[in-house]
Amino acid sequence: MTNNTPQPIPEILLVSSYPPRECGIATFSHDLRTALHHKFRKSFSVSVCALEAAEEKHQYPPEVRYVLHTAESPSYHEVADAINLDPSIKLVLLQHEFGFFGSIPEQEFLYFLHQIKKPLILAFHTVLPKPEEAFTVQNQEVNLDDAYGRAVWALGHLISKQNILPESLVLQAKMLLEQALPHLETIHSTRAMAFAIKGLHYSLSANPSAQKRLLLETLANRLVQMFRHEDSVDWHWFEPYLTYGNSTLPEAMLCAWLSTGNPVYKNIAHQSFDFLLQNTFTEAGIKVVPNDGWMLKGSARAHYGEQPIDVAYTILALQLFYEVFGDERYRKKIVIAFNWFLGQNHLQQIIYNPCTGGCYDGLEETQVNMNQGAESTVSYLMARLALEKSFSQQPLLISLPSNQTNAAAHRNPKLFLIPPSFQHGRTQKNVY
């Protein structure tokens, strides 16, 4: 029997001030919606989430389905959840004006943007006259030091490969790293310090420097103090929570030990990494700390919202620990972690897309985030390179639990074999 029930058309949600609020953007948004409805009403509908300030309370027309009270923090959480749960909404278009969101901490607005799981377009109606000054302040207040630390990591790693890279490129990296050194000592963000330690370690491996070693020790000693402050019987970590990029911290301590020989760094690297692995791997595979709630000391961890970058960081740390200590347990965990990309996860869905060569942006409770951003793809590539490096000498045979499905091995739940030829890209049929 043919189902003649008409299918609902997709809906665009316009987040903006809206009449009867007296505002230029409200008038603009009303005219925009009217024009779209007149031209495309058979293709999609346009509803509205009205932005309402603290001193206002309006009666809105029927197209306004939601109201975001911009001065009330809970409203951001409630509206974001409502948007995510509404299956008809396929796209969110937010009209941004700095004055709309000035009555709450900036983090609430950023949380609102990150919490929305639907495709999001942000339209700016104001351009800052002196953005360099504004963003210098933002760098201090919002913490962009992580990006700074990652840049130092990249520069240091490039310098460590100076024997196989063009001299002009290496010289440029050395110049940029020298320019970055004065600012590094002012960094106190945990992960930014860890990224910087890795960069300094790689740079020192190629070009010994008393200045860089002293700076590395300064940053490493800060992490030591943080660890000692939080360390307890059942919590061996640098902070009272596990959030993102966790594996970078014990990896940085291991790098610090390799550069200095200080046994304190080595001991903390082991303690913190063992603790992290206990909270990352289960009998079912790897489950990194998700971004939808994290894991707070003394509280149950969140379960959903895993990202490729965290799996990749875990693999990078495991690869270095295996390279330094030769413990096969680390290498086995590399395979288990890499299989997360190939379908060994709670949804049994591939995260790496072999058709496009890209990588999906995350694993939610009931679906894969189908975006394929650059960060996720680079994360997959870093993980694969680390995997290949770990298995460049000899194969490893692993018995997986019989109740697990290995999507990368064509549903063979028993064995997963990484051959020596894997490093050269000659893969067997059961390996991507």
TAGI-V247541 format. One record per residue. N is the residue number from 1. SS is DSSP state (@ for helix, = for strand, . for the rest). OMEGA is omega in whole degrees, 0 to 359 (NA if undefined). D_FIRST is the distance of its C-alpha to the first C-alpha in Angstrom with 1 decimal. Layout:
N|SS|OMEGA|D_FIRST  N|SS|OMEGA|D_FIRST
//
This chain:
1|.|180|0.0  2|.|178|3.8  3|.|182|6.4  4|.|180|9.2  5|.|181|11.7  6|.|179|14.8  7|.|179|16.4  8|.|179|20.0  9|.|180|22.6  10|=|185|25.4  11|=|172|28.5  12|=|178|32.2  13|=|179|34.7  14|=|180|38.1  15|=|187|40.9  16|=|164|43.9  17|.|189|46.4  18|.|179|44.9  19|.|16|46.3  20|.|174|47.9  21|.|181|49.8  22|.|187|52.5  23|.|181|52.2  24|@|180|52.0  25|@|176|49.1  26|@|178|47.3  27|@|178|47.7  28|@|183|46.7  29|@|177|43.5  30|@|180|42.6  31|@|179|43.2  32|@|180|41.1  33|@|180|38.1  34|@|181|38.5  35|@|180|38.7  36|@|181|35.7  37|@|181|33.6  38|@|186|34.7  39|@|191|34.0  40|@|186|30.9  41|.|178|29.1  42|.|181|25.8  43|.|178|26.1  44|=|176|27.5  45|=|179|29.2  46|=|174|32.7  47|=|188|33.8  48|=|164|37.3  49|=|185|39.3  50|=|175|42.7  51|=|184|45.9  52|=|181|48.3  53|.|187|51.9  54|.|186|53.9  55|.|185|55.7  56|.|173|52.7  57|.|187|50.1  58|.|170|47.9  59|.|188|45.2  60|.|176|42.5  61|.|187|39.9  62|.|182|36.2  63|.|178|35.3  64|=|183|37.6  65|=|182|35.5  66|=|174|38.1  67|=|177|41.9  68|=|178|44.0  69|=|193|47.5  70|.|179|49.5  71|.|184|52.6  72|.|183|50.8  73|@|181|50.1  74|@|182|47.4  75|@|179|45.4  76|@|179|44.8  77|@|183|43.4  78|@|182|41.2  79|@|178|39.7  80|@|178|39.2  81|@|181|37.3  82|@|179|35.2  83|@|181|34.3  84|@|182|33.3  85|@|182|31.1  86|.|185|29.3  87|.|183|26.1  88|.|182|25.9  89|=|181|29.4  90|=|182|29.4  91|=|177|33.0  92|=|178|36.2  93|=|184|38.9  94|=|176|42.2  95|=|187|45.2  96|=|170|48.3  97|.|187|51.7  98|@|181|54.4  99|@|180|55.4  100|@|192|52.0  101|@|184|52.4  102|.|185|56.2  103|.|179|56.4  104|.|174|54.9  105|.|183|55.7  106|@|183|54.2  107|@|180|52.6  108|@|178|50.3  109|@|178|48.9  110|@|177|48.6  111|@|180|46.9  112|@|180|44.4  113|@|182|43.7  114|@|183|43.4  115|@|180|41.2  116|.|184|38.5  117|.|178|35.9  118|.|173|34.1  119|=|189|35.4  120|=|173|38.5  121|=|181|40.5  122|=|181|44.0  123|=|180|45.8  124|=|177|49.6  125|.|177|51.4  126|.|174|54.9  127|.|182|56.6  128|.|182|59.6  129|.|179|62.9  130|.|186|64.3  131|@|182|61.5  132|@|178|63.8  133|@|181|65.7  134|@|184|62.6  135|@|172|61.0  136|@|176|64.3  137|@|180|64.2  138|@|180|60.5  139|@|180|61.4  140|@|187|63.8  141|@|187|61.6  142|@|178|58.1  143|@|170|59.3  144|.|181|58.6  145|@|177|61.1  146|@|179|58.4  147|@|178|57.8  148|@|179|61.6  149|@|179|61.8  150|@|178|59.0  151|@|178|60.9  152|@|176|64.0  153|@|181|62.1  154|@|181|60.9  155|@|180|64.3  156|@|180|66.0  157|@|178|63.6  158|@|180|64.1  159|@|180|67.9  160|@|179|67.7  161|.|187|66.4  162|.|181|69.3  163|.|183|70.4  164|.|182|67.2  165|.|179|66.4  166|.|183|68.1  167|@|181|71.3  168|@|179|70.4  169|@|180|67.2  170|@|180|69.0  171|@|178|71.8  172|@|178|69.4  173|@|178|67.7  174|@|179|71.1  175|@|180|72.1  176|@|180|69.0  177|@|178|69.4  178|@|179|73.1  179|@|182|72.0  180|@|187|69.5  181|@|183|72.0  182|@|182|73.8  183|@|187|70.6  184|@|183|69.5  185|.|181|72.1  186|.|182|70.7  187|.|177|67.2  188|.|176|66.4  189|.|188|62.6  190|@|184|61.9  191|@|176|59.4  192|@|177|61.3  193|@|180|64.4  194|@|178|62.6  195|@|181|61.3  196|@|178|64.8  197|@|178|66.4  198|@|180|64.2  199|@|179|65.1  200|@|178|68.8  201|@|181|68.7  202|@|178|67.3  203|@|179|69.8  204|@|180|72.7  205|@|180|71.7  206|@|184|72.6  207|.|178|75.3  208|.|182|77.3  209|.|179|78.2  210|@|180|80.0  211|@|182|78.4  212|@|178|74.9  213|@|179|75.6  214|@|179|77.1  215|@|177|74.1  216|@|180|71.8  217|@|178|73.9  218|@|180|73.8  219|@|180|70.0  220|@|179|69.8  221|@|175|72.3  222|@|178|70.2  223|@|177|67.3  224|@|180|69.7  225|@|178|70.7  226|@|180|67.1  227|@|182|66.3  228|@|180|69.4  229|@|185|68.7  230|@|186|65.2  231|.|179|65.8  232|=|185|65.7  233|.|184|65.2  234|.|181|61.4  235|=|183|60.9  236|.|186|62.3  237|.|186|61.2  238|.|184|62.6  239|.|178|60.7  240|.|180|59.4  241|=|170|55.8  242|=|182|53.8  243|.|184|51.8  244|.|175|51.1  245|.|188|53.0  246|.|185|54.6  247|@|180|55.6  248|@|185|57.7  249|@|176|60.3  250|@|177|61.4  251|@|179|61.1  252|@|178|63.5  253|@|176|65.9  254|@|176|65.9  255|@|179|66.7  256|@|178|69.5  257|@|180|71.0  258|@|182|70.8  259|@|187|72.6  260|@|185|75.3  261|.|180|75.6  262|.|184|75.5  263|@|178|74.4  264|@|180|73.1  265|@|181|70.4  266|@|182|69.4  267|@|180|69.4  268|@|176|67.1  269|@|180|64.8  270|@|184|64.4  271|@|184|64.1  272|@|181|61.5  273|@|176|59.4  274|@|179|59.4  275|@|181|58.3  276|@|181|55.5  277|@|177|54.2  278|@|181|54.1  279|.|181|51.8  280|.|183|49.7  281|=|176|48.9  282|=|176|47.3  283|.|181|46.4  284|.|181|43.0  285|=|180|44.5  286|=|174|45.5  287|.|183|44.5  288|.|179|46.6  289|.|186|47.5  290|.|183|44.6  291|.|180|45.2  292|.|177|43.3  293|.|178|46.2  294|.|177|48.5  295|=|183|50.8  296|=|179|53.7  297|.|179|56.7  298|.|181|56.4  299|.|176|52.7  300|.|181|49.5  301|.|172|48.0  302|.|187|44.7  303|.|189|42.0  304|.|182|39.7  305|.|181|40.4  306|=|183|41.9  307|.|180|43.1  308|@|184|44.0  309|@|180|47.5  310|@|175|48.4  311|@|180|47.3  312|@|178|49.3  313|@|178|52.4  314|@|180|52.2  315|@|178|52.2  316|@|179|55.1  317|@|178|57.1  318|@|181|56.4  319|@|180|57.4  320|@|178|60.8  321|@|178|61.5  322|@|181|60.8  323|@|184|63.0  324|@|189|65.8  325|@|178|65.8  326|.|181|64.1  327|.|183|62.1  328|@|180|59.2  329|@|178|57.2  330|@|182|56.8  331|@|177|55.6  332|@|179|53.0  333|@|176|51.7  334|@|179|51.4  335|@|180|48.9  336|@|181|46.9  337|@|181|46.9  338|@|179|45.9  339|@|173|43.0  340|@|178|41.6  341|@|187|40.8  342|.|174|39.1  343|.|178|36.8  344|.|179|39.1  345|.|189|38.2  346|.|176|36.4  347|.|184|33.0  348|.|181|33.6  349|.|178|32.9  350|.|176|35.2  351|.|172|37.3  352|=|181|39.0  353|=|183|36.8  354|.|180|38.0  355|.|182|36.2  356|.|187|38.0  357|.|180|41.1  358|=|181|40.5  359|=|179|40.0  360|.|191|37.7  361|.|180|39.5  362|=|181|38.8  363|=|180|37.0  364|.|183|35.7  365|.|186|34.5  366|.|182|30.8  367|.|174|30.7  368|=|173|32.9  369|=|191|34.6  370|.|174|33.3  371|.|178|36.4  372|.|183|38.8  373|.|181|42.2  374|@|181|45.5  375|@|182|46.9  376|@|180|44.1  377|@|177|44.5  378|@|178|48.3  379|@|178|47.9  380|@|182|45.9  381|@|177|48.5  382|@|180|51.4  383|@|181|49.8  384|@|178|49.4  385|@|178|53.0  386|@|177|54.3  387|@|182|52.3  388|@|179|53.7  389|@|182|57.2  390|@|183|57.1  391|.|182|56.1  392|.|185|58.4  393|.|185|60.9  394|.|181|59.1  395|.|177|55.7  396|=|179|54.4  397|=|184|52.3  398|=|172|50.4  399|=|178|48.7  400|.|177|45.8  401|.|186|44.6  402|.|181|42.4  403|.|180|39.7  404|.|178|39.4  405|.|180|37.2  406|.|184|39.0  407|@|181|36.5  408|@|182|39.4  409|@|178|40.2  410|.|175|36.8  411|.|175|36.0  412|.|186|39.5  413|.|188|40.5  414|.|192|44.1  415|=|174|46.0  416|=|187|46.3  417|=|173|49.1  418|=|182|50.7  419|.|178|52.9  420|@|183|56.0  421|@|181|54.5  422|@|182|51.9  423|@|181|54.5  424|@|179|54.5  425|.|178|50.8  426|.|187|50.5  427|.|174|47.7  428|.|184|46.4  429|.|184|42.7  430|.|179|42.1  431|.|177|43.7  432|.|NA|42.5
//
